Amino acid sequence: MANQKNQPSGKGCAVLVVHGGAGAINREKLTASRERQCLSTLEQALRAGFKVINDGGASLDAVVAAVKVLEDAPVFNAGKGSCMTRNGKIEMDAAVMEGTKLAAGAVASITCVKNPVTAARAVLQYCPHHVLLVGGGADAFARKIAEEAGLKIVDPSYFRTKNAEETLKRFLEMEKVLKKKGKRPSGLTTGAGQGDEDKSPAELMELEDLGDIEDFPGIVMPELDKTGKKYGTVGAVAVDRSGALAAATSTGGTVGKDPGRVGDSPIIGAGTFADNETCAVSATGTGEHFIRNVIGHEVSALIRYKGVSLQEAARQAIFVNLARTRGDGGIIAINRAGEFAMHYNTLGMYRGVVFADGSVATAIF
Amino acid sequence: MANQKNQPSGKGCAVLVVHGGAGAINREKLTASRERQCLSTLEQALRAGFKVINDGGASLDAVVAAVKVLEDAPVFNAGKGSCMTRNGKIEMDAAVMEGTKLAAGAVASITCVKNPVTAARAVLQYCPHHVLLVGGGADAFARKIAEEAGLKIVDPSYFRTKNAEETLKRFLEMEKVLKKKGKRPSGLTTGAGQGDEDKSPAELMELEDLGDIEDFPGIVMPELDKTGKKYGTVGAVAVDRSGALAAATSTGGTVGKDPGRVGDSPIIGAGTFADNETCAVSATGTGEHFIRNVIGHEVSALIRYKGVSLQEAARQAIFVNLARTRGDGGIIAINRAGEFAMHYNTLGMYRGVVFADGSVATAIF
């Protein structure tokens, strides 16, 4: 799989595909033990999802089962291990969608549910007239429906990890350095924001991890942890035996985000989308770019109206559409035929696939 | 215009199009004075937006100017006059997008800004790395940026109107009647929710307004106000002299919504979308269906990949795509050539257009 970057070979049709985030993952700095931890978590998620489908279950249940495993693992930025807002809080977003009835459920800025993806699923199931609940309303709904829907309510301290605390500290120090300089390094002006703005502290952190930032002599970098601890949004897409597609995505968002900031994960059509007639998609990356380019639905539209293959649609969405605003990230996609795609324009994407015979493949680079 | 339901004739190219919501507007119950009030507000909004463009301003400024007029008018469900949540609070959503850089800003569940569309605009302008802020975070951002961005902070009581209070009362009574009956009238099961669920109390209220609900003898309707006071989400799309497109949408949401519920208005690709290469779109209707079908981006994709006209794309989005989940509502759209479309599958949509020569046309049915 590592040799075939985007088209891993498989035995039979794919059943379920997962991702654990895309980004400037530094190959040299990623320790062997961390790499093993990430790959084994991806594999666990694939097996959890595969079991549901192999037992004759629905793709919607399979993607939720897979994402729960990724949320529970502190190595990924969702559920336990989520990134922190600039004021040190954890606010999570998640969505699910199934492609038969185009039914969807999503939560944003939720703080009290152990597995945010299960809260999104509960919105789909128990909240027939709403798709998206946010903030205090999402928390209140989750508490109310917890028993009936089997949601586990936890104290916000459950989600906190040392990694997330250190990453926020680095973010705030990076911001301070940039502020002291009075300006951002012009060499880094690559339109990271909505127009031609400079890179954000979070994006500079990625460059720093890669060693690139030392090339800008005007910037004195703080002495920060550089362990290659990169992690991201998680997601899954699946097809079940009835041919029904489903997608699920869950995230802690971006480090140092403003309180109330919502990324693409819970936005149907951006970070999460499923339609039996075309494909199921889950995205990861700089969420705002996925929102502005409506990437999830773009893959679907390319298949439906331009008549291209799933592979080609996913490739174009990342390398043509997302490129319009110079966004970074990746997507996974699957269709009813069990064809799948994994495309990203970053250095790596934690990802994996399980095939109809139960065989599993995982990769990062 | 009234005789040409969806393609009003105009003098020259269209510059700006507005809507004030689509729904089961009862022609017999709409009083002449209320009709005048709505049409004159639409005309004021058109003139406010036209002035910006005629003075050489940007389409983004024009749609914000137009939507502000509609938000300030208590006859529409946005800003002053917004619908209430089931617990009597007012939570508003708004978005803006411009089609040159695909830059966007949105707020959801905001409670303290007189013109939510200006808060969405402030996210675009002052929050370069975020697109969507929700809940308490959105309110906090608005208060912080108020002076710099010229946002007017008001007490939540400013938004309350007698109409909104009466409508919520009707909603809660309708819900009680349905609950007492133990079931919802099966004749009304038309898939209003995400699958084949029954209609919501809010949708039953629309049927009641139309007199249709009396046809279900099993249901004893409460004695409620039936004055045809229908109003909805507001929005605007525009093209300026440089050929730049922009869209803006603002809403109080649906009556009796759960706290934290977010509809399609602030979701880029669903209720609001703009891309100079295709079109600018603003939607109104049962928001969840517009989210699930990603209607705004669907219009754009139909033009880009299927090669159909703006008119045909807007028509298909409402009568083919939205119909997949049996959603109700309408959209307005415009392109760089000044072509425009107004399509809806409801009984009416408050709408209007201003042409390059400053002439204005408005309509409801």
Chai-1 contact restraints between the chains, C-beta under 6 A:
chainA,res_idxA,chainB,res_idxB,connection_type,confidence,min_distance_angstrom,max_distance_angstrom,comment,restraint_id
A,K101,B,G195,contact,1.0,0.0,6.0,A-B,restraint_1
A,L102,B,R292,contact,1.0,0.0,6.0,A-B,restraint_2
A,L102,B,T325,contact,1.0,0.0,6.0,A-B,restraint_3
A,A103,B,Q194,contact,1.0,0.0,6.0,A-B,restraint_4
A,A103,B,G195,contact,1.0,0.0,6.0,A-B,restraint_5
A,A104,B,R292,contact,1.0,0.0,6.0,A-B,restraint_6
A,A108,B,V134,contact,1.0,0.0,6.0,A-B,restraint_7
A,S109,B,V134,contact,1.0,0.0,6.0,A-B,restraint_8
A,S109,B,G135,contact,1.0,0.0,6.0,A-B,restraint_9
A,P128,B,G193,contact,1.0,0.0,6.0,A-B,restraint_10
A,P128,B,Q194,contact,1.0,0.0,6.0,A-B,restraint_11
A,P128,B,E197,contact,1.0,0.0,6.0,A-B,restraint_12
A,H129,B,G193,contact,1.0,0.0,6.0,A-B,restraint_13
A,H129,B,S200,contact,1.0,0.0,6.0,A-B,restraint_14
A,H130,B,D258,contact,1.0,0.0,6.0,A-B,restraint_15
A,H130,B,R261,contact,1.0,0.0,6.0,A-B,restraint_16
A,V131,B,E288,contact,1.0,0.0,6.0,A-B,restraint_17
A,V131,B,I291,contact,1.0,0.0,6.0,A-B,restraint_18
A,L132,B,V262,contact,1.0,0.0,6.0,A-B,restraint_19
A,L133,B,G260,contact,1.0,0.0,6.0,A-B,restraint_20
A,L133,B,R261,contact,1.0,0.0,6.0,A-B,restraint_21
A,V134,B,A108,contact,1.0,0.0,6.0,A-B,restraint_22
A,V134,B,S109,contact,1.0,0.0,6.0,A-B,restraint_23
A,V134,B,V134,contact,1.0,0.0,6.0,A-B,restraint_24
A,V134,B,G135,contact,1.0,0.0,6.0,A-B,restraint_25
A,V134,B,G260,contact,1.0,0.0,6.0,A-B,restraint_26
A,V134,B,V262,contact,1.0,0.0,6.0,A-B,restraint_27
A,G135,B,S109,contact,1.0,0.0,6.0,A-B,restraint_28
A,G135,B,V134,contact,1.0,0.0,6.0,A-B,restraint_29
A,G135,B,G135,contact,1.0,0.0,6.0,A-B,restraint_30
A,G135,B,G260,contact,1.0,0.0,6.0,A-B,restraint_31
A,G137,B,P259,contact,1.0,0.0,6.0,A-B,restraint_32
A,G137,B,G260,contact,1.0,0.0,6.0,A-B,restraint_33
A,A138,B,G260,contact,1.0,0.0,6.0,A-B,restraint_34
A,G193,B,P128,contact,1.0,0.0,6.0,A-B,restraint_35
A,G193,B,H129,contact,1.0,0.0,6.0,A-B,restraint_36
A,Q194,B,A103,contact,1.0,0.0,6.0,A-B,restraint_37
A,Q194,B,P128,contact,1.0,0.0,6.0,A-B,restraint_38
A,G195,B,K101,contact,1.0,0.0,6.0,A-B,restraint_39
A,G195,B,A103,contact,1.0,0.0,6.0,A-B,restraint_40
A,E197,B,P128,contact,1.0,0.0,6.0,A-B,restraint_41
A,S200,B,H129,contact,1.0,0.0,6.0,A-B,restraint_42
A,P259,B,G137,contact,1.0,0.0,6.0,A-B,restraint_43
A,G260,B,L133,contact,1.0,0.0,6.0,A-B,restraint_44
A,G260,B,V134,contact,1.0,0.0,6.0,A-B,restraint_45
A,G260,B,G135,contact,1.0,0.0,6.0,A-B,restraint_46
A,G260,B,G137,contact,1.0,0.0,6.0,A-B,restraint_47
A,G260,B,A138,contact,1.0,0.0,6.0,A-B,restraint_48
A,R261,B,H130,contact,1.0,0.0,6.0,A-B,restraint_49
A,R261,B,L133,contact,1.0,0.0,6.0,A-B,restraint_50
A,V262,B,L132,contact,1.0,0.0,6.0,A-B,restraint_51
A,V262,B,V134,contact,1.0,0.0,6.0,A-B,restraint_52
A,I267,B,I267,contact,1.0,0.0,6.0,A-B,restraint_53
A,I268,B,I291,contact,1.0,0.0,6.0,A-B,restraint_54
A,G269,B,G269,contact,1.0,0.0,6.0,A-B,restraint_55
A,G269,B,V294,contact,1.0,0.0,6.0,A-B,restraint_56
A,E288,B,V131,contact,1.0,0.0,6.0,A-B,restraint_57
A,I291,B,V131,contact,1.0,0.0,6.0,A-B,restraint_58
A,I291,B,I268,contact,1.0,0.0,6.0,A-B,restraint_59
A,R292,B,L102,contact,1.0,0.0,6.0,A-B,restraint_60
A,R292,B,A104,contact,1.0,0.0,6.0,A-B,restraint_61
A,V294,B,G269,contact,1.0,0.0,6.0,A-B,restraint_62
A,V294,B,H297,contact,1.0,0.0,6.0,A-B,restraint_63
A,H297,B,V294,contact,1.0,0.0,6.0,A-B,restraint_64
A,H297,B,H297,contact,1.0,0.0,6.0,A-B,restraint_65
A,A301,B,A301,contact,1.0,0.0,6.0,A-B,restraint_66
A,A301,B,Y305,contact,1.0,0.0,6.0,A-B,restraint_67
A,Y305,B,A301,contact,1.0,0.0,6.0,A-B,restraint_68
A,Y305,B,Y305,contact,1.0,0.0,6.0,A-B,restraint_69
A,Y305,B,K306,contact,1.0,0.0,6.0,A-B,restraint_70
A,K306,B,Y305,contact,1.0,0.0,6.0,A-B,restraint_71
A,T325,B,L102,contact,1.0,0.0,6.0,A-B,restraint_72
